[in-house]
């Protein structure tokens, strides 16, 4: 037991040494063969899940798999009814009965916990992950991995200091179809790539106008706020609508969904930070409702080497202008590729299909929460990386760079400005924009530099 615990707590493999900008490095950086002699690689991993809303179900298949040799010790959420509901779901999948916990800090302090899945509102992601790494835990960190650019820097710093596996939850990185075609793109199958268009459409309707109210029964409003500055509860903040009620908790649709497609675009184009960012955004639907963010955005990211990524996001208009609800189109000098969670289609310059690899229904598309075979594969990869059997598919060093694209777009929208970026450091050459590099924290909840 002592040697097993020593391995789980101290092993440092997979993410360390991965180059930030190399698009293929996250999957090919280290050979699994080199891990074959690590002691304890077959021992049980004890895990906890923080956040029991729409996403936790996506991990259960991998956790329950016999070959995973994983035990779920805790289910954690600040809302009692979500803890109770999750306990009922888990009882149908797992033999053991996890402890239901309100406060993630108690779980972080439990030395028997090896890894934590974090599926909370956005403002909790980076602070929770940093606390967990400091306590010796590996982390599966849902998107967005950070609430702001500074938190991305801190995540990488904590990972490097504490040598923990930190898998970002952009699960399309675990798609065999995406891996296959992006490798082909890097090998020149469509010639010189120069542009990617990433898009998302949804039919989100009216959201309530927030009104002062007592917190719902069973909600620990203090812990829900966690790192965010304290304010009185307003209906209906806690249940998903926190995404749209200002910037204390959410990161708008860019952090909520654009994260996935922009990651694929950056991976395919093999780029790091852009040189220039500009957006056109606004709230154009249900103008009198409680939605405080933009609901429509076009963003442009210009990179060195005359490469660019375009984002087209429609949160409240279901028209599929690209023939799908979400996806990424990669353009090259000899053709183009359409990629989504189902697979890909390869086209020549005439628009004729040369090749396709489609597996329908492999992962939920626009459904709240999502889940499916890609999430299962992503979770299994996380377990393999902890055991030293494989490199992480999406190490946090890669995740924070892709996440920066969403932060740039949000900052440009909030400041109503276009700006230049240092392509080496990612810093913005605009003083007003740099004022949004970080955020305010509730005293005592700040992420301390390491």
N, C-alpha and C positions, 0 to 999 in steps of 0.2 A: 504493500500500500504506500509506503514511504517513497519508493522509487517511482511508482506511478504518479503520485502527486508532484514529485519533483519534476518529472517530465512535463506534465500538463501545465504547470505553473511557469516553468523556465524555458521551455524549448522555443527557439526563435528560427523559424524557417519560412520560406514562401515569399512573404512580402518584402523582406529586407533585401536591398540591392536592386529592386526593380526600378528601371529608369522611368522618370515621370512622363516623358513625352513619347516613349516608344509604344506604338499601338499594339504590337504583338508581344511585347515583353511580359505583359500580365499573364499570358498563358504559356509562354515558352521560356521564361527566365531561368527556371531551375528544373533539373530532371528529378522525377520521382525516384529513380534508381538510387540517387545519392542518399535517400532517407531510409533505405531498407534495413539499416542496422540500428535505428533509434529504439532504445529500450522503452517499453510500455506502449508501443504503437497500436496494440490491439486491446488495451484496457478501456474500461467504461469511461465515458465522458458524461459528467453531470451538468445539466443545463437549466436555465430559467428563461422565461419569456416575460418581458415587460411591455405592456400594451396589448389589450385583449379586444380590440375593436374589429376592424375588417381585414386584418392581415395575418394574424397569428395562425389561422388555419393552414396557411401555405407551408408552414414548417412541419406540420404534424406527420405527414407521410414519411419524411426522412427520419424524423425522431423515432417513429414507431417501427421502422424497418429493423428486423432482427439483426441484419448484418451491420447496422450502424453501431450497435452496442452503446446506446445512449439512454440515459435516464433523465426524465423531466422532473426536477425537484420542486420548482415553484411556478405558479401563475400569478402575475402581478398586474394590478391595475388600480387606479385611483377611484374607479366607480364600482361599487359593490355588485350591481346587477351584471356587469360584464365579467367580473370574477366568477360569479355563480353560473352564468351562461357558459363560459369557457370550461368550467369544471364539468358540466354536463356533456359537452362535446368531447372533451378529452377522455372521459370515462368510457366512451364507446370505442376509443381508439387504442388507449394504453391500459395496461394491467395495473400499474401503480397509481396511487392517488396523490397528485402534487399538492403541496401546501399552498393555500391561497393567501396572498400577501398584498397589503396596501402600499407599503413604502419600499421602493427599490433599494434604498440605502441599507436596509436590513439584509437583503439578499446579497448585495455587494460585499457586505462584511462577513458573509458565511464562507468559510474557507473550503467547504465541500463543493461549492459551485465552481465549475471550470470555465463555463462560457455563458454569455447572456445574449439573447435575441432582443433587440430594441426596436419596437414598432409603435412608438409613442407619437404624439404631435411633434412637429418639427423642432420647436424650441428646446425640447428635451434631448435631442439626439446626441449632439456633440458633448454637452456637459455629462450626460449619463455614460457615454462611451469612455470619456476621459477618467471619470471616477472608477469605472470598471477596470480599465487597463491598469490604473494605479494600484488597484487591489489584486492584480494578478489574473484578471479574467480575459479570455478571448471574447471578441464581440462580433456578432452579425448585426450590422448597422443599416437599417432601412434608409431608403432615400427620403428626402435629401440628407446626405450625410452631415450637412452643416446648415445652420440658419443664416450664416453670413461668411464672408471670406476669411475673416480672422479665425473663426472656429475651424476652418479647413486647415489652416497652418498649424493650429494647436493639435488637431487630430494626428497629423503626420509626426509632429514633435513627440507626442505621447507614445505613439506606436514605436518610434525609433528608440525611445528611452526604455520602455518596458518590454519591448520585443514580444508583443502579443499578435496573434492573428486577428486582423480586422477586415472582414469581408463586407464590402458595400452591397446593398441589396438591389443592384441593377441586374436582375437575373437573366436578361437577354445575353449577357456575356457568357452564360453557360449553354447557349443554344449551339448545337453542333452545326446547324445550317448557317448561322451567323458566323461562326468561327471558320467554316469552310469557305464561304464566299469572300469574307474579308481577307483571308489568306490569299485567295485567288486575285483579289483586287490589288493587294500589295505586290503580287507577282506579275501584274500588268495585263490582266485579262480584259480590262476595258481601256487600256492605254494609260495615258497620264491623267490622273484624277485631278479635278480642279474645283468641283462644287458638290455640296450635299444640300438637299432640301429635306428638313425634318418637319413633321406635322402631327397635329392632334386635333380631333374634333369631338365635341361632347354636346349633350342636350341638357345641361344643367339648367334648372328652372329658377323660379323666384326663391330667395332665402328670406327668413324673417328679419324684420328690423329689430335689432337688439333693444330690449327694454329692461330696466332694472328689475331684478327678481332675486329670490333666495335660491341658492344652489339646489339642484334636484336632490331628492333623498338618496343617500348613499354615496354622493360625490364628495371627495376630499378636495375642495376647491383650492386650498392652500398648496397641496402637493401637485395638483394639476398645473398650477402656475409655476411651481418649482423655480427655475432660474429667471423667469420673467418678472419684471416689476409688478408689485401688487396693485390690484384694482378690484372694485366691487364686481360681483357676478352680474351678467346680463344674459337674458334668455335669447337664443339657445346656443350659447357659446361652446359648450363642451363637446357636443356630438357632431363632429365633422365640420360644422359651420365655422369653427375656429380657423379653417383655411382662408376664409374670405373676410373675416372681421379684423382688419388692420394687420400690422406687422409684428405684434407681440408674440404670436404663436406660429403663424404660417409663413409660407414663402410663395404664395399665390400659385398659379398653374405652372409656372416655370419650375419651381421646386417640386410640385406635386406630380407632374407628368412629363414635362419637357426633358427632365433629367434622363429618362430612358433613351429617347430618340437622339438627343444631342450627344449622348455617350457613344451611340453607334456611329453617328456622323463623324465625330472626332477620331474614333478608332479607325474607321475606314480611310479617312483622309490622312491619317498618321500625322496629326498636328497637336500642338500643345496649347499655349496661350495665343489669343488673337492679337493683332496690332491695333485694331480699331473695332468699336462696337457702336451700333446705332439701332434705335427701335422706333416703331410707330405703334402706340398702344392706347387703349381707352376702355371705358365702361360704356357699352352701347345698348345693353339689354336690361329690361326691368329697372329703369333708371331710378325709381323711387324705392327700391328694396334695400335690404341691409348689406348687400355685397359692396365692400369698400375698395376692392382691388380692380385692376383692369380685367375685362373678360375676353378681350381680343388683343392679340399681339403679333406683329411681324418684327423679327429681329434679324440683324445682319452682323456676322462675325467675319472680319477680314484677317487673313493670316499671311505670313510671309510666303513667298513662292507663288503668289497670285492664286491662292486657294481661299475658298469662302464657304461658310455654312449659313444657310437661311432657315429661320424658324417661322412656321405659320401655325398659330394657335387660335382655335375658336372654341371657347369653353361653353358657349350657350347657343350654338348654331350647329345643327347636326348634319348639314350638307357636306357630303364627302367629295370635296373637289379633286382629290387625288385617287378616288375610287376605293378608299379604305378609311377606317376610323383613325388610324395612326400608322406611322411607318417612316422610312427614310429612303430617299432616292439619291444614289451616288452617280455623278456624271463624270465620264472620262472621254478622252479624245477619240476612242473607238467604240463607245457604247455607253450603256448605263445599267444599273442594278437597282431593283426595288427590294428592300429588306424590311420584314416585320417579324413579329413573334411566331408566325406560322412558317417562315422560311424565306426564300428569295426567288426572284425571277431575273434572269440575265437577258438583256436586249442588245442587239447591234444598233448601228447608227440609223437604220431604217425603222427602228421600233419593232423589229421582229424578235420573237422569243427564241433564244438560242439554247437556253437551259433553264430548268427550274427544279427546285427542291422544296416542296410544300408539304407540311404535315399539319392539317387543320386541327384546331382545338388544343394545341399543345400547351397553351397558356391563355388565361383570360386576357381579353383585349382592353376594352374600356370599362369593364365591370369594376365597381367599387371593391377594393381589396385585392382582387385578382387571385392568382395562385394557379398551380398546374405543374406540369412536368418540368418546366424550366426552373420554377422555384424549388422543386424537390432536388433537381440536379445541383442547383446553386448551394443548397443546404448541405447536401452530401459532400460537395467539394470543400465546404467549410470544415466539416468533420475530418475529412482526409488531410487537410492542411494542418489542423491541430495535431494530428497523429504523425505528421511528417511524411505522408504518403503521396502528396501532390502539392504543387504550388497553388495559391489562391487564384481563382479565376478573375476576381475583381478586387485586388488589394487596395487599401485605402489611398495609397499614393496615386493610383490611377483615378480612383473615384473623385478625389477632391479637385483634380484638374477639370474633369468633365463637369462637376458641380459648379465650378467657377463660371461657366458659360451662363448658367441660370442666374447666378448672382449678378453678373455684369448686366444682363438684360433687365433684371429687377431694379438695379441701381440706376440705369439709364432711364427707365420709365419713371421712377420716383423723382429724379432730378430733372426730367425733361431735357436731357442732353445727350449728345454723342460724345465719345471720348476715345483717346488713344490709350493703349496699354503697353507696358514693358513686356515684350514677348519672352523675356528670360525669367523675370520674377513674378509676373502676373499683376504687378501693382498698376494702379490707374493714374494717368497723368492729368488729374482733374481734382482740385482741392475739394470742391463741393461733393463730388462723387466719393472721394476717400473718407468723407465724414460718415458714410454708411458702410465702411469697411467692417465695423464691429457693431455692437448694440449695447444697450444698458442692461444690467443684471440686477436682480434683487441682491442687496448687500449680503455677503456670505455665500453666494452661489456663483461667484465668478470662477472661470476656469483659470487656474494659476499657471503661468508659464513654467516649463520644465527645461 
